[in-house]
């Protein structure tokens, strides 16, 4: 992708993530998006709180996507809230483009990712034009599901983390 990131860069960012001391009152993952330039480059920054939320060293499937005209931002949301009104695009495996979600999930954006027991942070640059999330007002989102059983990492009905 033009100005985009590769799977290797994303995974390297996760593996080389910064350890942050202390506990937070954050969600299991925090997500921030920032437009870098007018050509469609967007920086997606994340912080994962695996130990605090009990998913350290447990493989999870990661779904990353974008919601058109989301009424919710910078917060946790339910799947129903995410899907309300349509306009949901999800990245294919390895962040190789997106598909319009209708009724079935494709393979996860990243499969069987295991996070350590420290808070991890990193970022990835995506090409929003190549990902078909450039035209309109999109809010990025992320969802972690346990690999194998498909249960949400956040099991209280609010498993979706929406960016700013």
N, C-alpha and C positions, 0 to 999 in steps of 0.2 A: 504494500500500500504506500502511496505517496505520503511522505511525512508521517507514516504510520509506525506501528511497532510490530515486531515479530513475536512469535511464541517464546523464542529463546530470550528476548529482551524482557518480556513480562515475567517469565519464571526466574530469570536472573535477578530481576528487581525484587521478587518475593524472597528468594534465597539470600540475597544480600541486604535485606531490609534492616532498618535501624531498630535496635532494641530500646524501648522506652520504659523507664522505671516507673513503678507505682501503679495503682488501680485507677480506673476512670468510671464515670457513670455513663459511658457511651453504649452504643449498640454493639452487637457481636462483631460488626464491621462498620466502619465509618467511611463515607465516600464523599469526595469533593471533585467537582469538575471546573475547569478553567479554560476558556478559549485562549489559544496561544496566538493565532493569526487569522486573517480573513480568508486564507486558503482552506480552512477547515480543520486545522490541527487543534485538538482538544487534549489537555492533560487531565488524566483521571488519577487522582491520588486516593490511596486507601490506607486504613489502619485496621489491623485485625487484632481482636482481643480474645484469642483462643483459650488461654488459661482461665480468664474470668468467666467465660461462657461454656467451658467444659468440652471444647472440641480440639484441644491440643493433641497432636500426634494421631489423630483419627482422620482417615481419608474422607474428604468432602468433594462433591461436584460443585463447580462454580458456574453460575449463569450470570452473564453480564449483558445488559441491554439498555435501551432507551425508550422512554415513554413520551409521546407527543402530547403537549399541552396538559401536563400533569397538574392537578390542583394541589398536590402535596409535593413538598420539596424539603430536603435536608431533614428527613425524618424516617422513622420506620412506618411501614404500611402493610396491610393485608394483601393477599393475592387478589381478592375481589376488588380492592381499591386500585391496585395496579392495572387490572384488566378493564375496569369500568371505562366505557367510551372508546375502547380500542386504541389504536395507535401505538402498539407495543412491538418493538423490534428487538430481537435477541441475536447476539453474536454466535455465529457458527463456531465449531471447535477451532481453537487456535486463533480466534478473532479474525477469521478470513471472511469478512463480509457479514451481513445480517439477513435475517428472514423476518417476515411479518408473522407474528404469532397469531394463530387463529384458535385451534383447539388441542394441538399436540406439541410437546416439546421435542426438539431435535436433540442430538447429543449435547452434553454440557459444553460450555465455552472452554473450560479446563476440567479434566477428570482426575479424580483421586489425588487431590492436593492435600498435603498434610502440613499443618502449621505447627511451629514449635511452641513451647510453653512461655515464650516472652511476647510482649506486644510487638507486632511487626508492622512496619510502614513502608510504603514505596509508591511508585507512580508509573504510569504507562501513557504514552502519547498515541492517540488514535486519529485516524484520518476520517473525519465525519462525512466527507463527501463520498469516499469509496464505500463507507459503511451505510450509505443511504439514510443518514440521520442529520442531514445538513439543512434541508428545507423545512423550516418551522422551528418551534420552541420545544426542544427536547430536554428532558431531565434524565440523567443516567441512573441506572439502578443495578443492584447486585443481590443475588440470592445464593445461599449455601445450602446444599442438601447432603445428608450423609450418603456416601457411596454405598451402593448395595441395597439398602432398604428404602431410600428415597424420602426419609423423614427430614423435615426442616431442622436446621441447626437451632434456630430460634423457634421453639415450639409453642409459643403463646398466641399464635394467630397473626403475628406481625413479622413475618420472615423476610420481607422486602426492605432493603435499605435504599432510599432515594438520595441522590446527591443534591447539592445546593442548586 
